[in-house]
Amino acid sequence: MKTEADCIQKRNFPEFSWSYGVNGDRPFQDSTIHGIGMRFAFSVLHYRRKHLQEVLPLRRKKSMKRIWLMTIALTATLFVTVATVGASPSDESLTVGADPSLKAAFQELMPLFKQEYGAAVHVVYGPSKILRRAIEKGEAFDVLITSAKELELLHKKKLTRKGRSIAQTSLVLVMSEASSLLTVSFNEVWSNRSARIALADPRLSTLGEMTAQLIPTSNLKTRTGISYAQDGEDISKLLQVGKADVGIMYRADAINNGEVYIIEEAPNGMEIKDQLAAAIVSTAKKPSLKIAEKFVDFMTSLRIQKLLLKYGFDPVPLPFKHAAHFETKHPA
């Protein structure tokens, strides 16, 4: 029959040297139950002590490693948080497609917007139809400011949000100081077959389409001496280098150009005005949506519309007959 001592030996507890009684007067006797119990207790204590001596350093290493990893993670989290919260508003930016007629005005307005909202604006200027086609092909823009007609086409394709009117401008007849032509009116231009005319290409811009409405169809089909350009700036260049005697451009372009002068405004009954509108584009970056909305609000505000007056633009009258997808909000 197995004794308790045999069971203890089979557990292979380590040897121990504590063999004295509680009072220190005599050793415990293994042959007694009391001695065996105490031997078992001390064996367990000794084994636990030795086990802890071996395990604790490993646990300390693991704990230190865990603490080190947690410290690194916490530091990284704090760094990201500081980088995000402490980021300057100037880190925000917008990509805006705009009609070339706004170039002069934007030289004043864009620094003003950055100063007030802390966001830089990268402007891509281009004829209205070219900008519209670029967006249809997926070019990334946050905001588009161009002819309301082109914005309406984009809105119907769900490529822009609802547009908001900004300003409008009319067509004028211009010439350069180098021109020797004595033309003084639209009517004389049509009747003078020798006059060389610089016009915007109707395939590229709303300016070209509007110009075509002013010129008799017979003149466009049979007339020689017509040079086509992308926008008002290119029309001005044709006049300056002597490739054209007169040109038709936006009133805003003529006022801001400095190299041409206005001969005549569009005659009564022929006055056609192009409305400029702004809209957020479907390709707008999600982080830029809020600042894009602020930019549209900025451009439609009363003070900005007043600033646009000195650049040759006219305010949009209220009420204004506009496309169903556009709104003319009373500027704040």
Buried (B, 14 or more C-beta within 10 A) or exposed (E): EEEEBEEBEEEEBEEBEEEEEEEEEEEBEBEEEEBBEBBBEBBBEBBEEEEEEEEEEEEEEEEEEEEEEEEEEEEEEEEEEEEEEEEEEEEBBBBBBBBBBBBBBBEEBBEBBBEEBEBBBEBEBBBBBBBBBBBEEEBEBBBBBBBBBBBBBBBEEEBBBEBBBBBBBBBBBBBBEEBEBEBEEBEBBBEBEEBBBBBBBBEBBBBBBBBBEBBEEEBEEEBEBBBBBBBBBBBBBBBBEEEBBBBBBBBBBBBBBEBBBBBBBBEEEEEEBBBBBBBBBBBBBEEBEEBBBBBBBBBBBEEBBEBBEEBBBBBBEEEBEBBEBBBBEEBE
